[in-house]
């Protein structure tokens, strides 16, 4: 499976994830949240930043169900979902990921027919091939 590659700006995101925290980079000057992480605030050009904890709640903004041809490890798990989650605390920030039935469950653990745009989800974390990644669980109801 492909795992994220952390660069200098994004490293804190993965370090917090490894501790079970979803944090987003914020400008220390004007407070604007931004993602993906980068050195400079696009609003006020400040180079000072902080990492703000998020509630981990969000909604499915969009999703796809990838079909073959896929890389072999992914083909074995198809059909599965890939989602964009809009964060409740930062509606302009959308994280890519997968909805799964439990944090460590396989990619295909949720029937794609159960997914709806707008469905409420919450973050969970799983270590995959040595990297802790955020994944998403459907909220009940
Ligand atoms: Zn700023």
Boltz pocket constraint, residues with backbone or C-beta under 6 A from the ligand:
constraints:
  - pocket:
      binder: B
      contacts: [[A, 27], [A, 28], [A, 29], [A, 30], [A, 31], [A, 32], [A, 41], [A, 42], [A, 43], [A, 44], [A, 45], [A, 46]]
      max_distance: 6.0
